[in-house]
Amino acid sequence: MIPKKIESAMNEQVQKEFASAYLYLSMSAWADANSWPGMATWLRAQWEEEIAHGMRFYSFITDRGGRVDLKALEAPESKFTSPLDIFERALANEQKVTASINDLYELAQNQKDFASYPLLDWFASEQVEEENSVGQIVDDLRRVGDSGEALMLIDHRLSTRTPA
């Protein structure tokens, strides 16, 4: 049986994962509208990954006899100024998610909820990968600045990503 505090916190995490997905979908729409199809593809793949993360918490809650209580999603940001703006915000979002996972880990430790550790271990490792992946894109975009040719190369590289 899942402890009530853990159940509540994981329900909040489900909402955060779906809100993150919604943000990535909004970013993808901006990239599509601004003729960055590779970036749009990468961002849609990230949207799918965030949905899968939310469902991973969803299943964990139900597998432990808990109840999923879905929270409302606010409209995501939809006004962006550049590819760099998009990916800097994506990095900030991933850092926020990492902090939330760390808070869940601390709660599980305080509640002595050892059954949650494997799930949270997976997410802690996943967030290292997430921040590194987005951080590399930010670094690349900062490096190339406004160079159209270089931006097109980055866009092309990002088009090769497929959903996990």
Stockholm file with secondary structure:
# STOCKHOLM 1.0

chainA/1-164         MIPKKIESAMNEQVQKEFASAYLYLSMSAWADANSWPGMATWLRAQWEEEIAHGMRFYSFITDRGGRVDLKALEAPESKFTSPLDIFERALANEQKVTASINDLYELAQNQKDFASYPLLDWFASEQVEEENSVGQIVDDLRRVGDSGEALMLIDHRLSTRTPA
#=GR chainA/1-164 SS CCCHHHHHHHHHHHHHHHHHHHHHHHHHHHHHHTTCHHHHHHHHHHHHHHHHHHHHHHHHHHHTTCCCCCCCCCCCCCCCCSHHHHHHHHHHHHHHHHHHHHHHHHHHHHTTCGGGHHHHHHHHHHHHHHHHHHHHHHHHHHHHTTCHHHHHHHHHHHTTCCCC
#=GC SS_cons         CCCHHHHHHHHHHHHHHHHHHHHHHHHHHHHHHTTCHHHHHHHHHHHHHHHHHHHHHHHHHHHTTCCCCCCCCCCCCCCCCSHHHHHHHHHHHHHHHHHHHHHHHHHHHHTTCGGGHHHHHHHHHHHHHHHHHHHHHHHHHHHHTTCHHHHHHHHHHHTTCCCC
//
